[in-house]
Amino acid sequence: MSRYLVRRIIALIPVMLVVATFAFLLVHLVPGDPASMILGDMATVEDVERLREEMHLNAPLIVQYITWLGRVVRGNWGNSLYSQQPVLAMLAERAQPTLILSVSSLFVAVLLGIPTGVLAAVRRGTKIDAAILSVAMFGAAIPGFWLGLVMIMYIGVSLGWLPTSGYQPLSTGFFNTMQYFVLPAIALGFPHSALIIRVVRSTMLDVLNTDFVRTARAKGLSKFMVIGKHALRNSLIPILTVIGMSFATMVAGTVVTETVFSIPGMGRLVVTSVMRRDYPVLQGSILIVAAIYVIVNLVIDLLYVWVDPRVKY
Amino acid sequence: MTTLADMLREFRKSAAKAWRRNPIIRIGTIIFVVVLLVAVLAPYISQHDPLKMNPLNRLKGPSRANWFGTDELGRDVFSRVVFGARTSLQVGLSVVFLTILMGAIIGLLAGFFKKLDGPIMRIMDGFLAMPSELVAISLMASLGPSVNNVILALSIAHVPRMARLLRSSVLVVREMNYVEAAEALGVPVPRVLLKHVLPNCLSPLIVQATSTFAFAVLSEASLSFLGVGLPPYVPSWGTILSGGRQFMMQAPWITMFPGMSIILTVLSLNLLGDGLRDLLDPKLRKIAS
């Protein structure tokens, strides 16, 4: 197990290297001179030259790449071109709302997805099943940001039950913070629950047809025990896979959701840094999101062992 | 071994059967064809110029003159949504085309040439560690807002998935007797790849193409909504939503109609994809039923 873990962590190095290379090359994809592009038409020659110096644009590309990579590895991610703040500090400051949003969206997706998927599988072929499948099909097609806008319109503003924008840190109290995340988490989580419903339903259908479920039924176990303890337990691996994939997409989905609900998180930082061509911030965000993504994937693979003791690494 | 012509004939036959038997394909196709017709016939369907502003007639609700109301500049929302269908489908189709083209090249090279496999797939793994939306939005920072750049960014973001999929089919097909036979007969490698390997890897690719299309429509809308996709004057579902956002309370119609258009289009593509998957992959058929 520990050897497997070491191997997996080593395998992350080339992946993160590709991510870093992509982040580095972004600056150089700009047609023409990145420095004058960033500063716009009004900049003086001196300003452009100063920025070229600051961004080390005068060195050969390969030298730039190696020095940049060296700094990133040592934890010096540069300063924002816009606010001059250190990038790592900016990202750390905005991590809390983004993490709360991603985790609560995952909660929504899982709490909605698993029971509904199980219900559809158990009631296979009935009207309930058909209704759930249609809603899931429909749900998967809804753009999360649009759902967010509609909820702001009809639930947030018209009914006035929940705040529709902004954020208060966790230090102001758990429930105070969470009320800001109810609508965003539904907007981000609901479309994903559709995917989870479909995976849960199809794996449950397979498992419900196996001999051990028939045996469990024959033994006279309660329906709850048969479904919860025998069937669901044995469907967890594909479910876990789809949950992991959803979580990673949700972290990326915070970009749009945070903009809709004006939450000052990392996602919004990505949008503003794209608009301001604030490359150090953008590069930092890419690295962080990719790191979260690979770590989530690793954790999911490790969870397989816990979920299914037959899995051995 | 099957040639492309055989494949197409086979496909037509099974498509006709699927149309008769599979309601999912039927519904998906009908909705998609309607959207396609709206896009193609946009100038004939819309009653107004989608770009024409009329400050005296701003933020008016749906009426006989303006079926979907007017926006903050007095432009006809119905015409903008109709022309938006054009933009969305143009972006979607181009992204699908480019993704398949680039994905096929990369997938064929990686799957067929063992030496290239390692390096190419490591690069793809790196890209797959970044969510597609993030890759696309980052590229937009450097490329700047325009229709072509959105297409390029979304294609690059989705190529790794297509390449990985194609590679896995190529790995299987490469071991087939007919490929070995072709090579033994001295058929040049490019011809082996295009005539013998590629046609036999197409079916998973077709299913993936529908989901790439859906992804492209959704992502174009979100990029444009965020203001980093298409320039605001191009009528697209995303730019309409972006403009309508500030006037959501006074003029909800600006937000509702483009959103529903996105849902319908993505829904039709997902249905088509599901139907095609059942059709092309008998092993998965039982899951859908």
HADDOCK unambig.tbl for C-alpha pairs under 7 A between the chains (distance, minus, plus):
assign (segid A and resid 15 and name CA) (segid B and resid 122 and name CA) 6.73 0.50 0.50
assign (segid A and resid 15 and name CA) (segid B and resid 125 and name CA) 6.18 0.50 0.50
assign (segid A and resid 15 and name CA) (segid B and resid 126 and name CA) 4.28 0.50 0.50
assign (segid A and resid 16 and name CA) (segid B and resid 126 and name CA) 6.41 0.50 0.50
assign (segid A and resid 18 and name CA) (segid B and resid 123 and name CA) 6.01 0.50 0.50
assign (segid A and resid 18 and name CA) (segid B and resid 126 and name CA) 4.97 0.50 0.50
assign (segid A and resid 19 and name CA) (segid B and resid 126 and name CA) 5.53 0.50 0.50
assign (segid A and resid 19 and name CA) (segid B and resid 127 and name CA) 6.57 0.50 0.50
assign (segid A and resid 26 and name CA) (segid B and resid 139 and name CA) 6.73 0.50 0.50
assign (segid A and resid 26 and name CA) (segid B and resid 142 and name CA) 6.45 0.50 0.50
assign (segid A and resid 27 and name CA) (segid B and resid 142 and name CA) 6.69 0.50 0.50
assign (segid A and resid 29 and name CA) (segid B and resid 142 and name CA) 5.87 0.50 0.50
assign (segid A and resid 30 and name CA) (segid B and resid 142 and name CA) 4.78 0.50 0.50
assign (segid A and resid 30 and name CA) (segid B and resid 143 and name CA) 6.14 0.50 0.50
assign (segid A and resid 137 and name CA) (segid B and resid 267 and name CA) 6.99 0.50 0.50
assign (segid A and resid 138 and name CA) (segid B and resid 267 and name CA) 6.35 0.50 0.50
assign (segid A and resid 141 and name CA) (segid B and resid 263 and name CA) 5.09 0.50 0.50
assign (segid A and resid 141 and name CA) (segid B and resid 266 and name CA) 5.22 0.50 0.50
assign (segid A and resid 141 and name CA) (segid B and resid 267 and name CA) 5.15 0.50 0.50
assign (segid A and resid 142 and name CA) (segid B and resid 263 and name CA) 5.28 0.50 0.50
assign (segid A and resid 143 and name CA) (segid B and resid 218 and name CA) 6.56 0.50 0.50
assign (segid A and resid 146 and name CA) (segid B and resid 259 and name CA) 6.23 0.50 0.50
assign (segid A and resid 153 and name CA) (segid B and resid 248 and name CA) 6.89 0.50 0.50
assign (segid A and resid 153 and name CA) (segid B and resid 249 and name CA) 6.50 0.50 0.50
assign (segid A and resid 202 and name CA) (segid B and resid 287 and name CA) 5.45 0.50 0.50
assign (segid A and resid 249 and name CA) (segid B and resid 131 and name CA) 6.15 0.50 0.50
assign (segid A and resid 252 and name CA) (segid B and resid 131 and name CA) 6.09 0.50 0.50
assign (segid A and resid 252 and name CA) (segid B and resid 133 and name CA) 6.69 0.50 0.50
assign (segid A and resid 252 and name CA) (segid B and resid 134 and name CA) 6.30 0.50 0.50
assign (segid A and resid 256 and name CA) (segid B and resid 222 and name CA) 6.92 0.50 0.50
assign (segid A and resid 256 and name CA) (segid B and resid 226 and name CA) 6.99 0.50 0.50
assign (segid A and resid 274 and name CA) (segid B and resid 138 and name CA) 6.64 0.50 0.50
assign (segid A and resid 274 and name CA) (segid B and resid 141 and name CA) 4.76 0.50 0.50
assign (segid A and resid 275 and name CA) (segid B and resid 141 and name CA) 6.72 0.50 0.50
assign (segid A and resid 275 and name CA) (segid B and resid 228 and name CA) 6.88 0.50 0.50
assign (segid A and resid 277 and name CA) (segid B and resid 141 and name CA) 6.00 0.50 0.50
assign (segid A and resid 290 and name CA) (segid B and resid 129 and name CA) 5.45 0.50 0.50
assign (segid A and resid 290 and name CA) (segid B and resid 130 and name CA) 5.05 0.50 0.50
assign (segid A and resid 293 and name CA) (segid B and resid 129 and name CA) 6.14 0.50 0.50
assign (segid A and resid 294 and name CA) (segid B and resid 129 and name CA) 6.21 0.50 0.50
